[in-house]
Amino acid sequence: MTDNTEKDPQDWVSGDDPMTGAQASYLKTLSEQAHAPDPSERKVTKAEASELIDHLRAQAGIDN
């Protein structure tokens, strides 16, 4: 049986929509924790925001 509970953000139907307010807020928090530039001020899609969140979580040492 294949587990499809996680879908690649690039395959999301709404992946090209602008990031949500929750994603922007979380990106701001994560960027502070990771000592990285805040990407929440840029125009970012939902899919890009999801990938940035994963990247910043790893950079900040936060487990999934």
C-alpha positions in Angstrom: 0.0 0.0 0.0 1.3 3.4 -0.9 1.2 6.3 1.6 -0.1 9.4 -0.2 -0.7 11.5 2.9 2.2 13.7 1.8 2.1 15.3 -1.6 4.9 17.1 -3.3 4.0 20.8 -3.1 4.7 21.1 -6.8 1.8 18.7 -7.3 -0.7 20.7 -5.3 -3.8 22.0 -7.2 -3.6 25.3 -5.3 0.2 25.4 -5.2 0.4 28.4 -7.5 -1.9 30.4 -5.2 -0.3 33.0 -2.9 1.0 31.8 0.4 -1.4 31.9 3.3 -1.2 34.3 6.2 -0.3 31.4 8.4 2.5 30.4 6.1 3.9 34.0 6.1 3.7 34.2 9.9 5.5 30.8 10.3 8.1 31.8 7.7 8.9 35.0 9.6 9.3 33.0 12.9 11.4 30.3 11.3 13.6 32.8 9.5 14.3 34.5 12.9 15.1 31.1 14.5 17.4 30.1 11.6 19.1 33.5 11.4 18.0 33.8 7.8 16.4 36.5 5.7 12.7 36.8 6.1 11.0 35.5 2.9 7.5 36.3 4.0 7.7 39.8 2.5 8.2 38.4 -1.1 5.6 37.1 -3.4 5.7 33.4 -2.7 3.3 30.7 -3.8 1.8 28.2 -1.3 4.1 25.5 -2.8 7.2 27.6 -2.5 6.3 28.6 1.0 5.9 25.0 2.0 9.4 24.2 0.6 10.9 27.2 2.3 9.3 26.1 5.6 10.9 22.7 5.3 14.3 24.3 4.4 14.1 26.8 7.3 13.0 24.1 9.8 16.1 22.0 8.8 18.3 25.1 9.0 17.0 26.0 12.5 17.4 22.4 13.7 13.6 21.8 14.1 12.5 18.2 13.6 9.5 17.5 11.4 
